[in-house]
Amino acid sequence: MLTRQSTRGAVALGEAVRDLYAEGQTDYSLAPIVLVDDQDVPLGRIQDGDAVIFCCRRGEREIQLTEAFTAPGFDRFPRPPFHNLNFVILTLYHEKFKDLPVAFAPSRVGDTLGEVISRAGLSQLHTAESEKFAHVTFFLNGGNNQPFQGEEDVRIPSPKNVPFEQVPGLSLPQVAEQVVLGIEKKYDFIVTNFANGDVIGHTANNEAKVRCAKAVDTHLGQVVGAALANDYVVMITADHGNLEEMNNPDGTPHVAHTTNLVKFVLIDLRSASTVKLCDGKLADVAPTILSALGVDQPPAMDGAPLASTHDWGGRRRVLLVILDGWGVGREDDGNPIFLAATPRWDDLLCRYPNSHLQACGDAVGLGAGKAGNSEAGHMNIGAGRVVPQDDVRLDQAMQDGSFYTNEIFIHAIEDVKQRKTSLHLIGLLTEKSSHGSIDYPLALLRMAREHGLDQVYLHLILDGRSTEPGSAPALLEKLETQIEEIGLGQVVSAIGRGIALDRGGNYGKTQRAFDAFVHGVGKKKIMN
């Protein structure tokens, strides 16, 4: 138990988190907690005239909450009018936020797979369920939100209002059906994401993981069969690993991404000889697709075709299936993919050429040794080159000191100092997630102290994915010490990532986070 006095709020929140654990709640889905004073008044609410820095960086999970604070005419739920709220985002994770202050504005990736296919006058279909729709559109297209000429994007809703582990098949039947329809319409290029391996891999339900692998196998067989019957070249790969590891070494459920290799499978029924495939990295997938389509690879793509000596027999149509989170694991009872009945996947690996691709670390533009993620994976697949990811850019800024001189941050700090209002930091309570790090709020606290601020509030989002289940109280204890050493800042609220960072269009969840941060609505905990 956390018993020492809480002067910065983190320990007090840790006590409340333990109470919710006892009720069966988890970090990922934790109900909002708000600190109150001895008069029952919520502490550190976000108000007009304040500044907010949203310290998450990845993108698709941050969109709804950003909209709630910044979108003109937002009507998903009631909100107070914000006329002078300075809302800063770390990276530009959606084009609709281009007019917001962006601390690390991106340079858009050009000459992507989708763009090159479009310029060649070919048609393309991008389809996935909502949990991964941004990955086959925004990320695959290099940060471009608008479909290219000749591109059709079809979004299939993911299940709502039910824990995903209860429906391990997710909306895969509908996704597969859409792919088959696209094949019948003879799109030149079709790309789809099977979300199950990653979404269910992030849960602690091992039975659901095995059922998930079986569902993927069933529908993979369906779309591959339809494609081959219509003379498509089929390519199958993954964006990173996850599902292939069931438990951690200590026996606890494994719920995070891995650094494992992923498979690349190529099927061309026209081939009179065995296709020779090379091992490589995700950036080599786009050049391979362009080769099959009969489209020249642009100079900006420095990836290499994985079947460089193969004769495609003219311009072909291509289906690319991305099995999200489907890494290469050990063939034992610790691998849900190995345990599941996957006759179609097993048959594909036996009958057709396959190789291994690197999908993590510097091979996809992440820090050396870092597990891959869906954003980096799809961006590298679409770009045909290694694309430096936001975590690398931000880590470099932290290391070389440029983070502390960032003009966007300094302006936000000086703005509230002049107004005599408050600075709020919304951050993820984790040390290693691809969505962010607690290091960013801590660095901003140091900046705020150097600039003479005296009111900075932290609103925490508990992870439950890149952190071990049940680890939030220990992380909060550590955070209390770190803030005390800095000498500035107070933690005032906490909420689970699955609520605050919903990406499935459930604005009811978004409202719970918004109301906690703005109105102080949630489980109350007296600051002790």
C-alpha distance (Angstrom), angle and dihedral (degrees) to the residues before:
residue distance angle dihedral
M1 . . .
L2 3.81 . .
T3 3.77 105.5 .
R4 3.78 108.3 156.3
Q5 3.79 119.1 104.7
S6 3.79 115.5 -86.1
T7 3.79 114.0 -136.0
R8 3.80 96.4 160.6
G9 3.80 99.6 40.5
A10 3.79 99.2 -116.2
V11 3.81 96.3 101.0
A12 3.81 91.4 46.6
L13 3.80 89.8 52.8
G14 3.80 89.6 48.3
E15 3.79 89.6 58.3
A16 3.80 90.5 51.7
V17 3.81 90.8 48.3
R18 3.80 90.0 55.2
D19 3.80 89.4 52.4
L20 3.81 90.0 54.4
Y21 3.80 90.8 47.3
A22 3.79 87.2 57.7
E23 3.81 87.7 56.4
G24 3.80 90.9 54.8
Q25 3.80 99.0 -98.9
T26 3.83 123.5 139.7
D27 3.80 133.9 -148.1
Y28 3.80 93.0 -107.4
S29 3.80 95.5 54.1
L30 3.81 99.7 26.4
A31 3.79 115.0 152.3
P32 3.82 114.9 -119.4
I33 3.79 118.0 -81.4
V34 3.81 122.0 -162.9
L35 3.78 129.5 -171.4
V36 3.80 117.6 -130.1
D37 3.79 134.0 -173.0
D38 3.79 124.5 -118.2
Q39 3.81 88.7 -84.1
D40 3.83 90.7 58.6
V41 3.83 92.0 -109.7
P42 3.84 114.6 144.2
L43 3.79 113.8 -116.0
G44 3.80 126.5 -129.7
R45 3.79 101.8 5.7
I46 3.81 116.5 179.3
Q47 3.81 109.4 -109.9
D48 3.77 137.9 178.0
G49 3.79 110.6 -79.9
D50 3.80 93.0 34.2
A51 3.80 126.7 108.4
V52 3.79 125.3 -125.3
I53 3.80 126.7 -163.0
F54 3.80 111.7 -163.9
C55 3.80 101.2 -149.8
C56 3.81 97.8 -163.4
R57 3.75 119.1 101.5
R58 3.78 116.2 -175.5
G59 3.75 107.1 83.3
E60 3.76 126.1 -140.8
R61 3.82 94.3 64.7
E62 3.79 93.1 48.5
I63 3.80 98.4 52.8
Q64 3.82 102.1 85.3
L65 3.79 96.2 48.4
T66 3.81 91.0 45.8
E67 3.80 89.6 51.6
A68 3.80 90.8 51.9
F69 3.80 91.0 58.6
T70 3.79 100.6 36.0
A71 3.82 116.1 18.7
P72 3.83 114.0 110.9
G73 3.79 111.0 -125.3
F74 3.79 92.8 12.9
D75 3.81 106.4 177.8
R76 3.79 106.5 168.2
F77 3.81 90.9 104.4
P78 3.82 137.0 -13.9
R79 3.79 116.8 -75.1
P80 3.80 133.2 171.7
P81 3.80 117.4 -104.7
F82 3.80 112.0 -92.3
H83 3.78 109.1 -161.2
N84 3.80 98.4 159.0
L85 3.79 106.6 23.5
N86 3.81 111.7 134.5
F87 3.82 104.1 -150.6
V88 3.81 113.5 -173.2
I89 3.81 124.3 -168.2
L90 3.80 124.4 -162.3
T91 3.80 97.4 -137.1
L92 3.80 135.6 9.3
Y93 3.80 98.7 -104.0
H94 3.80 94.7 165.9
E95 3.78 133.2 25.9
K96 3.81 91.0 -129.0
F97 3.82 88.5 70.9
K98 3.80 95.9 53.8
D99 3.82 91.6 114.2
L100 3.81 93.5 55.1
P101 3.80 120.9 93.0
V102 3.82 104.0 -90.3
A103 3.79 115.8 -165.4
F104 3.80 95.8 -159.7
A105 3.78 106.4 24.4
P106 3.81 112.6 -163.3
S107 3.73 131.3 -127.3
R108 3.79 105.6 -129.9
V109 3.79 116.8 -121.4
G110 3.80 112.2 -119.1
D111 3.80 132.8 -165.4
T112 3.80 91.6 39.9
L113 3.77 123.7 166.2
G114 3.80 92.7 -97.4
E115 3.78 93.4 47.2
V116 3.81 94.0 48.3
I117 3.82 91.7 47.7
S118 3.81 89.4 50.1
R119 3.81 92.8 50.4
A120 3.80 88.5 52.6
G121 3.81 88.8 59.0
L122 3.79 94.6 -114.9
S123 3.79 127.2 139.6
Q124 3.79 124.2 -119.7
L125 3.81 139.6 -174.1
H126 3.81 123.2 -154.0
T127 3.79 114.3 -170.9
A128 3.81 138.0 164.7
E129 3.77 139.6 133.6
S130 3.79 117.8 -83.6
E131 3.82 94.5 -96.8
K132 3.83 88.4 66.9
F133 3.79 104.3 16.8
A134 3.81 93.8 108.6
H135 3.78 88.7 56.4
V136 3.81 96.3 60.8
T137 3.81 91.1 42.6
F138 3.82 118.5 25.4
F139 3.81 98.1 25.6
L140 3.80 98.7 34.8
N141 3.81 88.0 50.4
G142 3.79 93.4 54.1
G143 3.80 98.8 -102.4
N144 3.80 94.7 -43.9
N145 3.81 113.8 137.3
Q146 3.79 96.8 -169.6
P147 3.82 120.6 80.0
F148 3.78 114.7 -116.8
Q149 3.79 121.5 -117.6
G150 3.79 107.6 -72.3
E151 3.82 93.9 18.5
E152 3.80 122.0 122.2
D153 3.81 118.7 -166.6
V154 3.81 118.4 -160.1
R155 3.80 120.0 -171.5
I156 3.81 118.9 -161.4
P157 3.84 113.7 -159.4
S158 3.79 114.9 -116.3
P159 3.83 117.9 -134.0
K160 3.79 113.5 -75.6
N161 3.79 133.6 -152.4
V162 3.80 94.2 13.8
P163 3.82 129.9 91.2
F164 3.79 107.9 -102.6
E165 3.81 93.3 -129.6
Q166 3.81 87.4 64.9
V167 3.81 89.8 59.1
P168 3.83 104.2 34.9
G169 3.79 90.1 167.3
L170 3.83 88.4 61.8
S171 3.83 109.2 -178.7
L172 3.79 94.2 -37.7
P173 3.84 95.0 124.9
Q174 3.80 90.0 59.1
V175 3.81 92.3 44.1
A176 3.80 91.0 51.5
E177 3.79 90.5 47.6
Q178 3.82 90.1 53.6
V179 3.80 90.8 50.3
V180 3.80 91.2 51.8
L181 3.81 90.2 50.0
G182 3.80 88.7 51.6
I183 3.78 90.7 51.2
E184 3.80 90.3 51.5
K185 3.82 88.8 51.3
K186 3.81 87.8 52.5
Y187 3.79 100.0 -128.7
D188 3.78 108.2 -173.8
F189 3.79 91.6 -130.6
I190 3.80 128.9 21.0
V191 3.79 124.7 -176.9
T192 3.77 124.1 -176.2
N193 3.79 136.0 173.5
F194 3.80 122.0 -143.2
A195 3.81 99.0 -153.2
N196 3.80 99.0 -171.1
G197 3.80 101.5 91.1
D198 3.78 93.2 57.5
V199 3.81 100.3 34.8
I200 3.80 94.6 48.1
G201 3.80 92.2 34.8
H202 3.79 87.4 64.5
T203 3.80 91.2 60.2
A204 3.80 126.7 83.7
N205 3.81 93.2 -130.5
N206 3.80 107.5 109.7
E207 3.80 94.5 -176.2
A208 3.81 89.5 55.0
K209 3.82 89.6 51.1
V210 3.79 91.8 56.6
R211 3.81 92.1 45.8
C212 3.78 89.0 47.8
A213 3.82 91.9 55.2
K214 3.80 90.0 50.5
A215 3.81 91.4 51.4
V216 3.80 91.6 50.0
D217 3.80 89.8 50.9
T218 3.80 92.8 51.1
H219 3.78 95.9 51.1
L220 3.78 94.1 38.8
G221 3.78 86.9 59.7
Q222 3.80 89.8 49.7
V223 3.81 96.9 53.7
V224 3.80 95.2 38.7
G225 3.79 90.8 51.5
A226 3.79 92.2 50.6
A227 3.80 92.2 46.7
L228 3.79 95.0 49.9
A229 3.79 91.1 47.2
N230 3.80 87.5 57.9
D231 3.83 96.3 47.1
Y232 3.81 96.5 -104.6
V233 3.76 123.1 152.9
V234 3.82 105.7 -125.4
M235 3.79 123.7 -148.7
I236 3.81 121.9 -177.4
T237 3.78 126.9 -172.0
A238 3.80 142.2 136.5
D239 3.79 134.3 -118.2
H240 3.84 95.9 -136.5
G241 3.77 141.3 -30.5
N242 3.82 128.8 -85.3
L243 3.80 115.9 117.9
E244 3.81 94.6 58.5
E245 3.81 92.7 73.8
M246 3.81 116.4 65.1
N247 3.80 103.4 176.0
N248 3.77 140.3 20.5
P249 3.83 119.4 -119.2
D250 3.82 89.7 -94.9
G251 3.81 91.2 55.4
T252 3.80 97.4 -105.7
P253 3.82 117.8 130.7
H254 3.78 114.8 -82.7
V255 3.81 108.0 -131.3
A256 3.81 105.1 162.2
H257 3.80 139.8 83.5
T258 3.79 119.2 -86.5
T259 3.79 138.0 -142.6
N260 3.80 92.3 -126.6
L261 3.79 124.9 130.6
V262 3.80 120.0 -104.6
K263 3.78 130.0 -139.2
F264 3.79 126.8 -109.9
V265 3.81 113.7 -159.2
L266 3.81 123.2 -173.0
I267 3.80 123.8 -166.9
D268 3.81 121.5 -173.8
L269 3.80 112.7 162.4
R270 3.81 91.1 -171.0
S271 3.75 91.4 64.3
A272 3.76 112.6 112.3
S273 3.77 91.7 -167.2
T274 3.76 134.3 38.5
V275 3.78 112.8 -80.4
K276 3.78 112.4 -120.8
L277 3.79 111.7 -139.1
C278 3.78 128.6 -167.7
D279 3.77 127.1 -147.6
G280 3.79 113.4 -114.9
K281 3.78 144.0 129.5
L282 3.80 136.1 -70.3
A283 3.82 91.2 -92.0
D284 3.83 87.9 67.6
V285 3.81 93.6 64.6
A286 3.84 97.4 76.7
P287 3.83 94.2 52.0
T288 3.81 88.7 50.1
I289 3.82 91.3 52.1
L290 3.81 92.7 47.4
S291 3.78 89.9 50.8
A292 3.80 90.9 55.5
L293 3.80 91.6 45.4
G294 3.79 90.5 52.5
V295 3.81 92.1 -119.9
D296 3.79 122.4 137.5
Q297 3.79 116.2 -111.7
P298 3.83 110.5 -118.7
P299 3.82 118.2 -124.4
A300 3.83 90.6 -114.3
M301 3.81 89.2 67.4
D302 3.77 107.6 78.5
G303 3.79 95.7 172.3
A304 3.79 116.9 113.2
P305 3.83 126.9 -125.4
L306 3.78 109.7 -104.3
A307 3.82 91.4 -143.8
S308 3.80 98.2 40.2
T309 3.82 96.1 158.8
H310 3.80 97.2 44.1
D311 3.80 120.2 118.4
W312 3.80 106.7 -142.2
G313 3.79 92.9 -169.5
G314 3.78 94.4 -123.6
R315 3.80 134.1 -42.2
R316 3.79 111.0 -18.6
R317 3.79 139.2 -171.1
V318 3.80 116.1 -115.6
L319 3.80 135.8 -153.2
L320 3.82 115.8 -163.4
V321 3.81 116.2 -166.4
I322 3.81 115.7 -168.1
L323 3.80 111.2 -161.3
D324 3.78 100.6 -155.8
G325 3.81 113.5 -135.7
W326 3.83 93.4 -1.8
G327 3.79 102.5 139.1
V328 3.79 132.5 168.5
G329 3.79 109.0 -95.0
R330 3.76 140.2 168.1
E331 3.78 117.6 -67.9
D332 3.78 96.0 -119.3
D333 3.79 142.1 93.3
G334 3.81 90.7 -76.0
N335 3.80 91.2 70.2
P336 3.84 116.8 77.7
I337 3.82 90.6 -162.3
F338 3.81 90.5 55.8
L339 3.81 92.1 44.7
A340 3.80 94.9 49.4
A341 3.78 125.8 84.2
T342 3.82 99.6 -103.4
P343 3.83 105.1 157.9
R344 3.81 94.5 154.0
W345 3.80 94.6 50.6
D346 3.80 90.9 45.1
D347 3.80 90.5 49.9
L348 3.81 92.8 49.7
L349 3.80 91.0 53.0
C350 3.80 91.3 48.9
R351 3.80 98.2 44.8
Y352 3.79 105.5 35.4
P353 3.80 137.5 50.3
N354 3.78 115.2 -90.8
S355 3.78 137.0 171.3
H356 3.79 140.3 178.9
L357 3.79 128.0 -96.5
Q358 3.79 130.4 -163.5
A359 3.82 110.2 -122.9
C360 3.79 105.2 171.1
G361 3.79 144.1 57.5
D362 3.77 121.1 10.8
A363 3.82 90.3 -14.3
V364 3.83 86.9 76.6
G365 3.80 99.7 29.6
L366 3.81 96.9 -92.0
G367 3.77 128.4 121.0
A368 3.79 115.3 -71.8
G369 3.79 110.8 -80.4
K370 3.80 95.2 8.1
A371 3.79 118.3 138.8
G372 3.78 115.3 -107.7
N373 3.78 123.5 -109.7
S374 3.77 137.3 -159.0
E375 3.80 96.0 -103.5
A376 3.81 95.0 50.7
G377 3.79 91.0 41.7
H378 3.78 96.7 52.9
M379 3.79 93.7 40.2
N380 3.80 91.3 53.6
I381 3.79 92.1 44.8
G382 3.79 91.1 52.1
A383 3.80 97.6 39.8
G384 3.77 97.4 50.8
R385 3.79 88.7 -142.0
V386 3.79 137.5 69.3
V387 3.81 107.4 -82.8
P388 3.83 117.3 -158.7
Q389 3.80 107.0 -121.4
D390 3.79 128.4 -136.9
D391 3.78 93.4 -106.3
V392 3.80 90.1 59.2
R393 3.80 92.2 47.9
L394 3.79 92.4 47.3
D395 3.79 94.4 43.4
Q396 3.78 89.3 51.0
A397 3.81 90.0 50.6
M398 3.81 89.4 51.3
Q399 3.80 91.4 49.5
D400 3.80 98.5 45.6
G401 3.82 93.8 41.0
S402 3.79 96.6 -117.4
F403 3.82 89.7 118.0
Y404 3.79 87.9 68.7
T405 3.81 93.4 51.4
N406 3.79 96.7 44.8
E407 3.80 106.4 139.4
I408 3.82 94.4 -144.9
F409 3.80 91.5 56.0
I410 3.79 93.0 44.3
H411 3.80 92.0 50.2
A412 3.82 91.8 51.4
I413 3.81 91.1 49.8
E414 3.79 94.6 46.1
D415 3.80 90.8 45.6
V416 3.80 94.3 59.5
K417 3.78 90.7 40.5
Q418 3.80 90.0 57.3
R419 3.80 93.0 43.9
K420 3.82 91.8 44.8
T421 3.80 89.0 -129.3
S422 3.81 133.0 123.2
L423 3.79 137.6 -81.0
H424 3.80 117.6 -139.0
L425 3.80 125.9 -162.2
I426 3.80 119.4 -161.2
G427 3.79 107.0 -163.6
L428 3.78 144.4 162.7
L429 3.81 116.3 -110.5
T430 3.79 96.8 -132.1
E431 3.76 138.9 96.3
K432 3.80 100.2 -146.8
S433 3.82 114.5 24.8
S434 3.80 122.2 130.6
H435 3.82 85.6 -131.8
G436 3.78 94.0 62.7
S437 3.76 147.0 -67.2
I438 3.79 137.9 -107.6
D439 3.81 84.5 -123.0
Y440 3.81 89.4 80.1
P441 3.83 97.2 58.5
L442 3.81 89.3 43.3
A443 3.81 91.2 52.8
L444 3.79 90.2 48.3
L445 3.80 90.3 51.2
R446 3.80 88.8 56.0
M447 3.80 90.2 49.4
A448 3.81 91.7 48.7
R449 3.80 91.2 49.9
E450 3.81 91.3 51.3
H451 3.81 89.4 51.7
G452 3.79 92.7 51.3
L453 3.82 101.6 -108.6
D454 3.78 117.6 156.0
Q455 3.83 102.3 -175.3
V456 3.79 118.0 60.9
Y457 3.81 121.4 147.6
L458 3.80 128.2 -164.5
H459 3.79 122.5 -147.1
L460 3.79 107.9 -168.1
I461 3.79 130.3 -151.6
L462 3.81 111.3 -156.9
D463 3.79 112.9 -137.4
G464 3.80 114.1 -152.3
R465 3.80 91.9 175.3
S466 3.80 110.0 62.4
T467 3.81 89.0 26.6
E468 3.78 126.7 65.1
P469 3.81 114.4 -95.8
G470 3.79 110.5 -93.3
S471 3.79 94.9 15.6
A472 3.83 97.8 116.2
P473 3.84 97.3 95.5
A474 3.81 91.8 53.9
L475 3.81 91.0 47.1
L476 3.79 89.8 49.3
E477 3.81 90.7 50.9
K478 3.80 89.1 53.3
L479 3.81 91.2 45.9
E480 3.79 91.3 52.9
T481 3.80 89.7 57.7
Q482 3.82 92.9 45.9
I483 3.81 93.4 50.8
E484 3.79 91.2 46.1
E485 3.79 89.7 54.2
I486 3.81 90.9 51.5
G487 3.77 90.8 48.3
L488 3.81 97.5 -140.2
G489 3.78 136.1 80.5
Q490 3.78 141.3 52.6
V491 3.78 128.3 -139.9
V492 3.81 108.7 -135.6
S493 3.80 109.1 166.2
A494 3.79 144.3 17.4
I495 3.80 135.7 -168.7
G496 3.82 137.6 168.7
R497 3.78 120.8 -90.3
G498 3.80 92.0 -126.8
I499 3.80 88.7 63.4
A500 3.80 104.1 34.8
L501 3.80 95.1 40.2
D502 3.79 101.0 40.0
R503 3.79 112.5 158.5
G504 3.79 99.9 -180.0
G505 3.80 98.6 82.6
N506 3.81 94.4 -98.8
Y507 3.80 98.5 142.4
G508 3.78 89.7 174.2
K509 3.79 86.3 73.9
T510 3.80 91.2 45.4
Q511 3.79 89.7 52.4
R512 3.80 91.1 55.7
A513 3.81 90.0 57.1
F514 3.80 93.0 43.1
D515 3.80 92.9 48.6
A516 3.81 91.2 49.1
F517 3.81 92.9 51.1
V518 3.80 97.3 39.7
H519 3.81 106.5 27.1
G520 3.80 101.7 24.3
V521 3.81 92.8 -119.5
G522 3.80 115.2 161.3
K523 3.78 144.1 68.5
K524 3.79 103.8 -26.9
K525 3.76 122.6 -131.3
I526 3.80 121.2 -176.9
M527 3.77 113.0 -127.9
N528 3.81 104.8 -116.6
